[in-house]
Every structure is written in structure tokens, then in C-alpha cells.
């Protein structure tokens, strides 16, 4: 495992998602009524996205299927970032998108506990459940946060409630207690602490 990539990838994820992502919706980008269903059943987290929402895809690829609204994110310490909120049936995700005229989805930010992995894990579940479902856990710290990843989901970072000053979780992820809660999930399509990804 390349610890330089490990620390960089997770530190960037922590920096970019360092605060609570509270969405302040504004004008609708596309009409709320849809003829096609945005997602069938519960949306599932994969290494590339959630339901029809994919990292690296153009926002226009879901505009005709899903309700998409402007939003702003609080990144902590007074930093704000513009993005989008996408309705996925009874769930929603927040997106960080590129600033060009045909925005690309750069990151999917998940705070909705109803959106889960194929193993049923999401916000509100525990690190112990993540270990039990996926085996080896990898970790990094950034901005005082502990972020974990699992080999089967490269490009997905799980923010946790763990605050472990003085503990090198990069080299000792087993030190993170099983009772630690998952507080947020980011699909970024990049490298994970466990290797893999682009």
C-alpha cells in the first residue's frame, strides 16, 4: 500500500468535505415532473455512483430523468461551494460539479441514511459492520477527521465519528473502534486508501 497516495486521497476528501454538507436549495434546474423514473427501488452505492448518478458523467445525463436543484454546501469555517441536489425516489444526494457550461459530476456526497451499499451499509451504520461486510479496512486522517475505505469500493470514502489524535490510523486502521459511526459517504472515483481507483 502506497501511504503517500493513501494520505493524499483521504486528506483531499476530508478537506473537500470537511464540514456538514447542508443543502440550501434554490431554483430548480429541470422541471420537477418526470415521465421516466429516476431510480427503481432503493439506490445502491457502488464504486462509480448511486443509481443513475455517476462520477465523471455530465449532469445533463440525469436532468431529463431526475429532479435536480441548485444548492450550496457548507464546507466548514465559512467556506461555501456550489453544487446540485438530485432526488432519487425518496432519497437524495448532493453533487459537486465542474463549473463549465455542461457540468460534469465530480463527487457525490451522501448524508441520507436510506442510501446504502450492496451490503446494506450507509450513514448511521458502524465501522464494525463495514469490517464484517467487506473485510480489510483502510484509513486516513485529514482536518481532524478519520476516513475509512474498503477494497471492494475504490473511490468511496466513509467519514466517521472517530476522533483519534495521536493514533496513526493510516498504518493501524484496526485501532478504530467497531462502535465508530459512519457520518457521511463520498464517491469521488479517485484512489482509495486500500489502493485501486484512478
Secondary structure, DSSP 4 states (H G I P E B T S, - for coil): --HHHHHHHHHHHHHHT-S-------SBSS-S--SS-S-SSS-EE-SSEETTEETTSBTHHHHTTS-EEEEEEE-STT-EEEEEEEEETTEEEEEEE-SSSSPBEEEEEE--TT-EETTS--TT-BHHHHHHHH--EEEEEETTEEEEEEGGGTTEEEEES---TT--TTT-GGGS-TTPBEEEEEE-SS--TTS---
